[in-house]
Amino acid sequence: MNAFIKALPLVILLTFSWLFKTQGQQVSFKDTTSFYPNARRLQDQQVKWGYLSVPENWDDPQGKQIAIAVAVLKNTSHIPHADGVVFIQGGPGAGGIPNIWNWLSHPLREKNDIILFDVRGTSFSKPRLCPDLGKQLLEIFAKNQSGIEDEKQKVAAAVTCKQDMLDKGIDVNAYHSLSVARDLHALRTQLNYGRWNVYGVSYGTYMAQVYASTYPNDVRTLILDSPVADVSTYYTRNTGNYMHSLAKVFELCKKDPVCNKQYPDLEQVYYKTIAELQQHPVTVTVDKNTVPSERFTYNADDFKLALQQALYNKQLVEVIPLLIYQFHNRNEAVLKNLVTAFSGLLMLDYGVYYCVSCNEVLPNNRVADFANNTAPYKNLKGGLSFYQSDFKVCEAWNKNGKPLHHDLSNLSAAPYTVLVFSGGFDPITPRINAEEVVKHFARGYLVKADDYGHAPSFTKIGYNVANGFVNNPGQTPDINAYDKAIKVHLVKNVTLNKGIFNIGTSLNKPDLLFLAPLMVAFILMLVFAVIYLVKLLKKKYALLPDKIIRILTILTSVTGIIAIACAIYAIMQTATQNFYIMAFGLPVVFHYVFTMMLVFAGLLLLTLAYFILRIKKIHNRSMVFSVIFSNILLSVYLLYWGVI
């Protein structure tokens, strides 16, 4: 009793100290308007938009405040006080709210609220760290220069970004996984959820593990898709992970007689292409909005990175043999279309990417281990410089910094159930990662998606497995669900045509101002083809030139309309099979589309020539020319798209 009385002042002091600290943090949540005010798909959705205000540095609660953007998709069953599923996006440097479209019809939303947030410093969160750095990096990679020069300029751009943040009073040391874990704990409290379901993907799985380790009582279930197992090997195993996944594609093609015939010696061609691009890079012209210089040069490092990124996605995996051969054949028309994919790679908020990477990742990796992992692959001519150069960036970044290490050892005592997804072709977080992660937990389950790449839970099968797991965490999840998945079928028999990609883009994002003249032309072609046909059948034209020009006009117009209709049909069918084929052309079964377009072009030239030669003998020549001009306009569009 005396001991308690003596300790009472200390207990009171600690209690008031804790209360003061909690109040001083001034954590709050404030509703806001939609982050997508013009998005019609969201107008009939029940979404709570807001900002979570938290200390930038949780160890300095009286210091600067930052705002975390939040979107809560309410469950579609209108269940009050439903369980929550909080999603942690990867990168690091990607926001979660831009993924809202993937969650609108997700089966998890039927009974659960979906909580999306932009990791501090990303997307709609404030401040957003160096939002233009990704564009600067793309411009660096686009240049025709050595890898060493790329690395120097990349380091300079990153250091400039850091200095810019420091000049704005941003604490660059406060952006890491532990801070995100504290943000999540505060968010759960502010939104009044009990234990919730934590769903991390890619690097978000590491943040999820740090969160679960720091606040185990916040977690009901844990889903880790494409997990980071050990941050100390995240970079050092990079080359081996990539080559192990790519070797699976080489083996698939070798075992497929048609693939092996169309793309012979695929592995040797891959290495040969690396050697050729080292000596003679390929430069293509691109849209100014993508790269201001309007030029992008593919060197050997870009080629390797393009294939590594292709391994992330099942449909891209299927076009890898075709992609390797297009690089080998230096097909500039096709390679031009791939620059858009490169720009997508650099859509992360790289200020956050480097804050997190240089605070907690690169300091725990050794460049010597990266080199040792790369050494067995002599013909590769070095590892992926995109990742290797990060060692140099963080070396310059961390001159006065203190590296972080998060102890995750207590995860083995976690009482909740854990579901881990792993793709068979994943080049960045491969199967071995998932196997290691599952061992960390007493109640862990591994779902193997052998025919997928990165983030396989974002598939129809994955949706259903995750939904069943969250709604019934006490039951054994369907870990063999992907056994029913369609196997990888490497793309073969493609007719190359650079214009199909452009037509597909115009159809996917229609610009009415751009397409309006073409639509008017189609109407004229169709209407007058019918009128001329009726008059010909009724023998309204007495002179032979009038008959011939109208017959030619009908044939040209009908052929043009059918050719476009067939092209649209072929594009729609190809998109359902594999959208990425259109970056190269169309399956050979649709080769007739290009034949029809050439026939159309030939008929148009013949019609125009006859009109010019017999113009004085043709009645209503101005109207006839209007129809011919409509056909000419169609041909201009086809030329603009690059189809003919």
C-alpha positions in Angstrom: 0.0 0.0 0.0 2.8 2.4 0.9 4.5 1.6 -2.4 1.3 2.5 -4.3 1.0 5.8 -2.4 4.6 6.6 -3.3 4.1 5.8 -6.9 0.7 7.6 -7.2 2.3 11.0 -8.1 4.2 9.4 -10.9 1.1 7.7 -12.2 -0.8 11.0 -12.2 2.0 12.8 -13.9 2.3 10.2 -16.6 -1.5 10.2 -17.1 -1.7 14.0 -17.5 1.4 13.9 -19.7 -0.3 11.4 -22.0 -3.6 13.4 -22.1 -1.7 16.6 -22.8 0.2 15.0 -25.6 -3.0 13.5 -27.1 -4.7 16.9 -27.0 -1.7 18.7 -28.3 -1.6 16.5 -31.4 -4.8 18.1 -32.5 -5.8 15.2 -34.7 -9.1 15.9 -36.4 -11.2 14.9 -39.4 -13.0 17.4 -41.6 -15.4 16.6 -44.4 -14.8 18.1 -47.8 -16.3 18.0 -51.3 -15.6 15.3 -53.8 -12.0 15.0 -55.1 -13.7 14.2 -58.5 -16.5 16.7 -58.8 -17.1 16.0 -62.5 -17.0 12.2 -62.3 -20.5 11.0 -63.2 -19.8 7.5 -61.9 -19.4 8.8 -58.4 -22.5 11.0 -58.3 -24.8 8.3 -57.3 -22.3 6.7 -54.9 -22.4 7.2 -51.1 -18.9 8.5 -50.5 -17.6 10.4 -47.5 -14.8 12.7 -48.6 -12.5 14.4 -46.1 -9.1 15.4 -44.7 -7.4 13.9 -41.6 -5.2 16.5 -39.9 -2.2 15.0 -38.1 1.2 16.1 -37.0 3.8 15.9 -39.8 6.2 14.6 -37.2 4.4 12.5 -34.6 7.3 12.9 -32.2 6.6 16.7 -32.3 2.8 16.9 -31.7 3.0 20.7 -31.3 4.7 21.1 -34.7 3.4 21.5 -38.2 0.2 19.8 -39.3 -0.4 18.0 -42.6 -3.6 16.8 -44.2 -4.3 13.2 -45.3 -6.9 12.9 -48.1 -9.6 10.3 -47.3 -12.5 8.7 -49.2 -14.9 6.3 -47.5 -17.0 4.3 -49.8 -20.0 3.2 -47.8 -21.2 -0.4 -48.1 -23.9 -1.0 -50.7 -26.1 -2.9 -48.3 -26.6 0.2 -46.2 -25.5 -1.6 -43.1 -25.0 0.9 -40.2 -21.7 0.6 -38.4 -20.3 -1.9 -40.9 -16.8 -3.2 -40.7 -14.2 -1.3 -42.5 -11.5 -2.3 -45.1 -8.7 0.2 -45.2 -6.5 0.0 -48.3 -2.8 0.9 -48.3 -1.4 1.5 -51.8 2.2 0.8 -52.8 4.9 2.6 -54.6 6.1 3.9 -52.2 4.6 7.1 -53.5 1.2 6.1 -54.9 -2.1 7.4 -53.5 -5.0 5.1 -52.7 -7.9 7.4 -53.7 -7.0 7.3 -57.5 -7.9 3.6 -57.2 -11.4 4.3 -56.2 -12.7 3.0 -59.6 -11.5 -0.5 -58.7 -13.5 -0.5 -55.5 -16.9 0.8 -56.7 -18.2 -2.7 -57.6 -15.8 -4.7 -55.5 -17.7 -7.5 -53.7 -16.0 -6.5 -50.4 -18.1 -3.3 -50.6 -21.4 -5.2 -50.3 -21.0 -5.6 -46.5 -18.0 -3.5 -45.7 -17.1 0.2 -45.9 -14.0 0.8 -48.0 -11.6 3.3 -46.6 -9.2 4.8 -49.2 -6.5 7.3 -48.3 -3.6 9.0 -50.0 -0.4 8.2 -48.1 1.0 11.4 -46.6 2.6 13.5 -49.4 0.8 11.8 -52.3 -2.0 12.7 -54.6 -4.7 14.7 -52.9 -2.9 14.9 -49.5 -1.3 18.2 -48.5 1.4 19.0 -49.0 2.1 16.9 -52.1 5.8 16.2 -52.3 7.6 17.1 -55.6 4.7 16.3 -57.9 6.7 17.1 -61.0 9.7 15.0 -60.2 8.3 12.0 -62.2 8.1 14.1 -65.3 11.7 15.3 -64.8 12.8 11.7 -64.5 11.0 10.7 -67.7 12.8 13.6 -69.6 16.1 12.3 -68.2 15.4 8.7 -69.4 14.3 10.0 -72.8 17.7 11.5 -73.6 20.2 9.8 -75.8 23.0 9.5 -73.1 24.9 7.0 -71.1 23.5 5.3 -68.0 26.1 7.1 -65.9 24.9 10.4 -67.1 21.3 9.3 -66.5 22.3 8.5 -63.0 24.0 11.8 -62.4 21.0 13.8 -63.6 18.6 11.6 -61.6 20.6 12.2 -58.4 20.7 15.9 -59.1 16.9 16.0 -59.7 16.2 14.1 -56.5 18.6 16.3 -54.4 17.0 19.4 -55.8 13.6 18.0 -54.9 14.8 17.4 -51.3 16.2 20.9 -51.0 12.9 22.4 -52.3 11.0 20.5 -49.6 13.4 21.7 -46.9 13.1 25.3 -48.2 9.3 24.9 -47.7 9.7 23.7 -44.2 8.8 20.1 -44.9 10.4 17.5 -42.5 11.6 14.9 -45.0 12.5 12.5 -42.2 8.8 12.3 -41.1 7.7 10.4 -44.3 8.1 6.7 -43.6 6.1 3.6 -42.7 5.9 4.2 -39.0 4.4 7.7 -39.6 1.8 6.1 -42.0 1.0 3.5 -39.3 0.3 6.4 -36.8 -1.8 8.1 -39.4 -3.9 5.0 -39.9 -4.3 4.6 -36.1 -5.6 8.2 -35.9 -7.8 7.7 -38.9 -9.5 4.6 -37.4 -10.2 6.5 -34.2 -11.6 9.6 -36.0 -13.9 7.5 -38.3 -15.1 5.5 -35.2 -14.2 2.0 -36.5 -13.3 -0.8 -34.2 -10.8 -3.4 -35.4 -10.8 -3.1 -39.2 -9.5 -5.2 -42.1 -6.1 -4.0 -43.4 -5.4 -4.5 -47.1 -2.0 -3.7 -48.4 -0.6 -4.1 -51.9 3.1 -4.1 -53.0 5.1 -1.7 -50.8 1.8 -1.0 -49.0 2.2 -4.5 -47.6 5.3 -3.4 -45.7 3.5 -0.3 -44.4 0.6 -2.7 -43.4 3.0 -4.9 -41.5 4.6 -1.9 -39.7 1.0 -0.8 -38.8 -0.1 -4.2 -37.6 3.1 -4.6 -35.6 2.7 -1.1 -33.9 -1.1 -1.3 -33.4 -2.0 -5.0 -33.2 -5.4 -4.2 -31.6 -6.4 -2.2 -34.6 -6.4 -5.2 -36.9 -9.3 -7.6 -37.6 -7.8 -9.3 -40.6 -4.7 -8.6 -42.7 -4.5 -9.0 -46.5 -1.0 -8.7 -48.1 -0.9 -8.7 -51.9 2.6 -9.1 -53.5 4.3 -8.6 -50.1 7.6 -7.2 -49.1 9.1 -9.8 -46.8 12.4 -8.3 -45.7 13.1 -4.7 -46.6 16.8 -5.4 -46.3 16.6 -7.5 -49.5 14.0 -5.4 -51.4 16.7 -4.0 -53.6 19.5 -6.5 -53.4 17.5 -9.4 -54.9 16.2 -7.2 -57.7 18.1 -8.6 -60.6 17.6 -12.2 -59.7 13.9 -11.7 -59.1 13.5 -10.1 -62.5 15.5 -12.8 -64.4 13.7 -15.6 -62.6 10.4 -14.3 -63.8 11.6 -13.6 -67.3 13.0 -17.1 -67.6 9.5 -18.5 -67.1 8.4 -16.6 -70.3 11.4 -18.0 -72.2 10.5 -21.5 -71.1 6.8 -21.1 -72.0 7.7 -19.9 -75.5 10.2 -22.8 -76.0 7.6 -25.3 -75.1 5.0 -23.8 -77.5 5.8 -24.9 -81.1 4.1 -21.9 -82.7 5.7 -19.4 -80.4 9.1 -21.1 -80.8 8.7 -20.9 -84.6 7.6 -17.2 -84.7 10.1 -16.1 -82.0 13.0 -18.5 -82.3 15.9 -18.5 -79.8 13.9 -15.9 -77.7 16.4 -15.9 -74.8 19.4 -15.4 -77.1 17.6 -12.7 -79.0 16.9 -10.9 -75.7 20.6 -10.8 -74.8 21.5 -9.9 -78.4 19.1 -7.0 -78.3 20.7 -5.7 -75.1 24.1 -5.7 -76.7 22.8 -4.0 -79.8 21.0 -1.3 -77.9 24.1 -0.6 -75.9 25.9 0.3 -79.1 23.0 1.7 -81.1 19.9 3.0 -79.2 16.6 3.5 -80.9 15.1 7.1 -81.0 11.4 7.6 -81.6 9.3 10.7 -81.9 6.6 11.2 -79.3 3.8 13.6 -78.4 5.1 16.9 -76.8 2.7 16.4 -73.9 4.5 13.2 -73.0 8.1 14.4 -73.5 8.7 18.1 -74.2 11.7 17.3 -76.5 9.3 15.1 -78.6 12.0 12.4 -78.7 12.5 9.3 -76.6 15.6 7.2 -76.9 15.5 3.5 -75.9 18.8 2.2 -74.7 19.6 -1.2 -73.2 18.5 -0.1 -69.7 15.2 1.1 -71.0 14.6 -2.2 -72.8 15.3 -4.2 -69.7 13.0 -2.0 -67.6 10.2 -2.3 -70.2 10.3 -6.1 -69.9 10.5 -5.9 -66.1 7.4 -3.8 -66.0 5.6 -6.1 -68.5 6.0 -8.9 -66.0 3.7 -7.0 -63.6 0.6 -7.7 -65.7 -0.7 -11.0 -67.1 -1.7 -9.6 -70.5 1.6 -7.9 -70.9 3.4 -11.1 -70.0 1.6 -12.6 -73.0 3.1 -10.1 -75.4 6.7 -10.3 -74.1 8.0 -12.5 -77.0 6.4 -10.1 -79.5 7.8 -7.1 -77.6 11.4 -8.5 -77.5 11.3 -9.0 -81.3 10.0 -5.5 -81.9 12.9 -4.1 -80.0 15.2 -6.5 -81.8 13.8 -5.4 -85.2 14.0 -1.7 -84.1 10.3 -1.2 -85.0 10.0 2.5 -84.3 6.3 2.7 -85.0 5.5 0.1 -82.3 8.1 1.4 -79.8 6.6 4.8 -80.1 3.4 3.5 -78.6 5.3 2.1 -75.5 6.5 5.5 -74.3 3.0 6.0 -72.8 3.6 3.0 -70.7 6.9 4.4 -69.6 5.3 7.7 -68.6 2.7 5.7 -66.5 5.6 4.1 -64.6 6.7 7.5 -63.4 3.3 8.6 -62.2 4.3 8.1 -58.6 4.9 11.0 -56.3 8.6 10.7 -56.3 9.1 13.1 -53.4 7.5 10.5 -51.2 9.2 7.6 -53.1 12.6 9.0 -52.1 11.7 10.1 -48.6 10.5 6.6 -47.8 13.1 4.7 -49.8 16.0 6.8 -48.4 14.6 6.7 -44.8 13.9 3.0 -44.4 14.8 1.0 -47.5 18.1 1.8 -49.2 20.0 2.3 -45.9 19.1 -1.3 -45.0 20.3 -2.7 -48.4 23.9 -3.0 -49.6 25.0 -2.1 -53.1 27.6 -4.8 -52.9 24.8 -7.4 -52.4 23.0 -5.9 -55.4 26.1 -6.4 -57.5 26.6 -10.0 -56.2 23.0 -10.8 -57.1 23.6 -9.4 -60.6 26.9 -11.1 -61.2 25.7 -14.5 -62.5 23.9 -12.8 -65.4 26.9 -11.8 -67.5 25.0 -11.2 -70.7 22.6 -8.9 -68.9 25.3 -6.2 -69.0 24.4 -5.0 -65.5 21.3 -5.0 -63.3 18.3 -2.6 -63.8 19.8 0.8 -63.6 16.4 2.3 -62.7 16.8 0.6 -59.3 20.6 0.5 -59.0 20.8 4.3 -59.3 18.6 4.7 -56.2 21.6 3.7 -54.2 23.4 6.8 -55.5 20.3 8.9 -54.9 20.0 7.9 -51.3 23.7 8.2 -50.7 23.4 11.9 -51.6 20.0 12.2 -49.9 21.2 10.8 -46.6 24.3 12.8 -45.9 22.8 14.1 -42.7 20.0 11.6 -42.3 19.5 8.7 -39.9 18.3 5.5 -41.4 15.3 3.7 -39.9 14.7 0.1 -39.0 11.3 -1.2 -38.0 11.2 -4.3 -35.7 8.4 -6.6 -36.9 9.3 -9.6 -34.7 6.1 -9.3 -32.7 4.0 -10.2 -35.8 4.5 -13.9 -35.0 2.2 -13.4 -32.0 -0.6 -11.8 -34.1 -4.0 -13.3 -33.2 -5.7 -12.3 -36.4 -5.8 -14.2 -39.7 -3.5 -13.2 -42.6 -4.1 -13.8 -46.3 -1.2 -13.4 -48.7 -1.5 -13.2 -52.5 1.5 -14.0 -54.8 1.8 -13.9 -58.6 3.9 -16.4 -60.4 5.5 -13.9 -62.8 5.9 -11.1 -60.2 9.4 -9.6 -60.9 9.6 -7.3 -57.8 7.9 -9.2 -55.0 8.3 -12.9 -56.1 6.9 -16.1 -54.6 9.8 -16.5 -52.2 8.7 -13.2 -50.5 5.2 -14.5 -50.0 6.4 -17.8 -48.5 8.7 -15.9 -46.1 5.8 -13.6 -45.1 3.4 -16.4 -44.4 6.0 -17.9 -42.0 5.9 -14.7 -39.9 2.3 -15.3 -38.8 0.7 -18.1 -36.8 -2.4 -18.0 -38.9 -1.3 -17.2 -42.4 -2.6 -18.5 -45.7 -0.8 -18.2 -49.1 -2.9 -17.9 -52.3 -0.7 -18.7 -55.4 -1.7 -17.0 -58.6 0.8 -18.8 -60.9 -0.5 -17.2 -64.1 -0.5 -13.6 -62.9 2.1 -11.0 -62.2 2.0 -8.2 -59.5 -1.1 -7.5 -57.4 -3.1 -10.6 -58.5 -5.8 -9.9 -55.9 -7.2 -7.2 -58.2 -8.7 -9.8 -60.5 -12.2 -11.3 -60.5 -10.8 -14.4 -58.7 -8.9 -12.3 -56.2 -12.0 -10.2 -55.5 -13.9 -13.3 -54.5 -11.2 -14.8 -52.4 -10.6 -11.6 -50.5 -14.3 -11.1 -50.0 -14.8 -14.6 -48.6 -11.8 -14.2 -46.3 -12.9 -10.9 -44.8 -16.5 -11.9 -44.3 -15.5 -15.3 -42.9 -12.1 -14.9 -41.3 -12.6 -18.0 -39.1 -12.9 -20.3 -42.2 -10.1 -21.6 -44.3 -9.9 -19.3 -47.4 -10.0 -20.7 -50.9 -6.2 -20.8 -51.4 -6.5 -22.9 -54.6 -8.9 -20.5 -56.4 -6.4 -19.6 -59.1 -6.2 -23.2 -60.2 -9.3 -22.4 -62.3 -7.7 -19.3 -63.9 -7.1 -19.2 -67.6 -3.5 -20.0 -68.3 -1.0 -17.6 -69.9 -1.2 -17.8 -73.7 1.7 -16.1 -75.4 0.5 -13.9 -78.2 1.2 -15.1 -81.7 0.1 -14.4 -85.2 -0.2 -10.6 -85.1 -0.4 -8.3 -88.1 1.7 -5.3 -87.2 0.1 -1.9 -87.7 0.9 1.2 -85.7 -2.4 2.9 -86.4 -4.6 0.5 -84.5 -3.3 1.8 -81.2 -4.2 5.3 -82.2 -7.7 4.4 -83.3 -8.2 2.5 -80.0 -7.1 5.6 -78.1 -9.6 7.8 -80.0 -12.4 5.4 -79.3 -11.5 4.9 -75.6 -11.3 8.7 -75.0 -13.5 10.2 -77.7 -12.9 13.9 -78.5 -16.2 15.0 -80.1 -14.6 18.1 -81.6 -12.0 15.9 -83.3 -14.4 13.2 -84.4 -17.3 15.5 -85.5 -16.1 16.0 -89.1 -15.6 12.3 -89.5 -19.1 11.6 -88.2 -20.6 14.2 -90.7 -18.6 12.6 -93.5 -20.0 9.1 -92.6 -23.5 10.5 -92.7 -23.0 12.1 -96.2 -21.3 8.9 -97.5 -24.1 6.7 -96.3 -27.0 9.0 -97.3 -25.7 9.7 -100.8 -24.7 6.1 -101.4 -28.3 5.1 -100.8 -29.6 8.0 -103.0 -27.3 7.3 -105.9 -28.1 3.6 -105.7 -31.9 4.2 -105.9 -31.4 6.6 -108.8 -29.2 4.2 -110.7 -31.8 1.4 -110.2 -34.5 3.8 -111.5 -32.2 4.7 -114.4 -32.2 8.4 -113.6 -28.8 9.0 -115.1 -28.7 9.2 -118.9 -25.0 10.0 -119.4 -22.3 7.3 -118.9 -20.0 9.6 -116.9 -22.8 10.3 -114.4 -23.4 6.5 -114.0 -19.7 5.6 -113.6 -18.9 8.4 -111.1 -21.8 7.4 -109.0 -21.1 3.7 -109.1 -17.5 4.5 -108.1 -18.7 6.8 -105.3 -21.0 4.1 -104.0 -18.3 1.5 -104.0 -15.8 3.8 -102.3 -18.2 5.0 -99.6 -19.5 1.6 -98.8 -16.0 0.1 -98.7 -14.8 2.9 -96.4 -17.8 2.5 -94.0 -17.4 -1.3 -93.9 -13.7 -1.0 -93.4 -14.1 1.3 -90.4 -16.9 -0.8 -89.0 -14.8 -3.9 -89.3 -11.8 -2.1 -87.7 -14.0 -1.1 -84.7 -15.3 -4.7 -84.4 -11.7 -6.1 -84.6 -10.5 -3.6 -81.9 -13.4 -4.5 -79.6 -12.7 -8.3 -80.0 -9.0 -7.8 -79.5 -9.6 -5.7 -76.4 -11.5 -8.6 -74.8 -8.7 -11.0 -75.7 -5.7 -8.8 -74.7 -5.8 -5.1 -74.8 -2.1 -4.7 -75.3 -2.0 -6.5 -78.6 -3.3 -3.2 -80.1 0.0 -1.5 -79.3 1.4 -3.8 -82.1 -1.6 -4.3 -84.4 -4.3 -6.9 -84.7 -4.5 -10.7 -84.6 -3.9 -12.1 -88.1 -7.5 -13.3 -88.2 -8.4 -9.6 -88.7 -5.9 -9.1 -91.5 -8.8 -8.5 -93.9 -9.4 -5.1 -92.1 -6.1 -3.7 -93.6 -6.9 -5.3 -97.0 -10.3 -3.5 -97.0 -8.6 -0.2 -96.1 -6.2 -0.6 -99.0 -9.0 -1.4 -101.3 -10.8 1.7 -100.1 -7.7 3.9 -100.7 -7.4 2.4 -104.2 -11.1 3.0 -105.0 -10.8 6.6 -103.7 -7.8 7.3 -106.0 -9.7 5.8 -108.9 -12.9 7.8 -108.2 -11.0 11.1 -107.7 -9.0 10.5 -110.9 -12.2 9.8 -112.9 -13.9 12.8 -111.5 -11.1 15.1 -112.5 -10.9 13.6 -116.0 -14.6 13.8 -116.6 -15.5 16.8 -114.5 -17.1 18.7 -117.4 -19.4 15.8 -118.3 -20.7 15.2 -114.8 -24.0 16.8 -113.6 -24.3 18.1 -110.0 -20.6 17.9 -109.8 -20.5 20.0 -106.6 -22.7 17.5 -104.8 -20.7 14.6 -106.1 -17.5 16.2 -105.0 -18.9 16.7 -101.5 -19.3 12.9 -101.2 -15.8 12.3 -102.7 -14.5 14.9 -100.2 -16.1 13.0 -97.4 -14.2 9.9 -98.5 -11.0 12.0 -98.7 -11.6 13.1 -95.1 -11.9 9.5 -94.0 -8.6 8.7 -95.7 -7.0 11.7 -93.9 -8.1 10.3 -90.6 -6.7 6.9 -91.5 -3.4 8.5 -92.5 -3.4 10.6 -89.3 -3.9 7.5 -87.2 -1.2 5.7 -89.3 -3.4 2.8 -90.4 -2.6 3.3 -94.1 
